[in-house]
Amino acid sequence: MTEERIGRQTPTLCAVLPYKKTRGAEAVELYNKTGRTAREWQEVMLYDIMAENDDGLWVHTRFGYEIPRRNGKGEVLTMRELWGLANGEKIMHTAHRSSTSHNAWERLYDLVKMSGMNITSEYRAMGKEHIFVEGGGKIEFRTRTSKGGLGEGYDLLIIDEAQEYQTDHESALKYMVTDSKNPQTIMCGTPPTAVSTGTVFTQYRQQTIQGKNTDAGWAEWSVQQEMDPMDVDSWYETNPSLGLQLKERDIRNEFTGDIVDFNIQRLGLWISYNQASAISRAEWQRLQVEEDLNISGKLYVGVKYGIDAKRMAAAVAVNAGNGKVFVEVLFCQEMRKGNKRLLDFLKRADVEKVVVDGKAGQDLLAEEMKKEKMKKPILPKVSEIIVANAKFEQAVEKGLLLHNGQPSLEEVAANCEKRTIASTGFGYRSLKPDMEIAILDSAILAYWAADEFKEKKKQQARY
């Protein structure tokens, strides 16, 4: 009978400081007494994380690790926390989402009960969970904020969902373990996607691998380049629980055509370009023109109907030379007012292209434009919206976008964050409920139209 294949049990890449002893075996033994059994790769992780020096202090005061989804990376945290409670540590477990931190509380609570520890206090209300045990061990669970944890002291700080760990979070949390005689911070997560907002995890990984961080360790299961999603060998190389918790069929059914997303989420691929970027006010103001531009040429109009079907916005763009595009918002109004204002503008302006997005109104506008004998508008596909947002972001970064400092457009642009479109694509959403993101979206559509459909110069042949 042939032995069933299982995933690789050691990291594909690691940076671990040398050590001679570890408390990892104690954590594994305590965990196994609950009726569960630690997997080999989890034991390897705990041995490295809980390595001790000759003074009985953690070799790694900081340790980060990355494992693709559904492999059980959270169980390693649970094992470390269980040992910490049994040994009187004060622990803070943070996560990006309240549901994640609550699930971690439930997972640990069950194991604490099964381990035989005496719980002296428990609180399960979401956002305020804690477990205190006899002997002084305590753990609290919180959702990360820029102010969370200030003034409190702990021995162990857990950063779950570390791909979303932001610099302002780090500024608020990193001093929480300063007063501990034997502090440790553990970060775990997956490689960031196009909509991940954190930068700390990526920077920590790079610096630790390069040997620039002191007292730090790192481990990951990953591919080093984009792979064919149906390359089964790469599945086993990057998923230590494949053949145990995960099955080949599970992974096969995950792939729906998005190669990049599959490589990031399932194969642990780290994309080298910067993925975390919202538009800052300083970035936006840098693009403002200080004086009137003398621009002439065809106009490109972007129209966005809001997802909630309440408002619509229209913007115009024109090529300003040297690869730059000037954008300006025409108006933003309630949809119940109809399209007359927009149609009147299109009749009198020298418009080359009109791009319309938003199912709440695009078909009606297309019909009204047809009745007015206007050119048929472009109704972009999802793939084109993704490209439009990406090009707009690059234009902001490279200074290829110009505007005249409209307050409404600046406020929306300076208060937006990314949202996921089709797994790896992104769009924008407002951080403030009273700001209409359609204002920014219309400018993005206008910019894209001006860039995509600009007049091509005819090649001259000389004889």
Protein Blocks (a to p, Z undefined) as FASTA:
>chain_A
ZZdddddfbdfbdcddddfbdcklmmmmmmmmnopacdfklmmmmmmmmpccfkopafbl
bdcddddehiopmmmmmmmmmmmmmnopacddddfblklmmmmmmmmmmmmmmnopacfb
dcfbghiaccddehiiacddddddfkgoihiacfbdcdehkllpcfklmmmmmmmmmmpm
bdcdddddddddfkbcbfklmmmmmmmmnopaghiacdddddfbdcdfklmklmmmmmmk
goilpcfklmmmmpgoiamlmmmmmnopacfbdfbdcddfklmmmmpcfbdcddeddddd
dddddfklmaccddddddebjhiacdddfbdcdfklojmlmmmmmmmpccfbdcdehjkl
mmmmmmmmmmnopacdddddfklmmmmmmmmmmmmmnopaccehiaklmmmmmmccddde
ehlaccdddfbfkbcfklmmmmmmmmmmmmmmgccddddddZZ
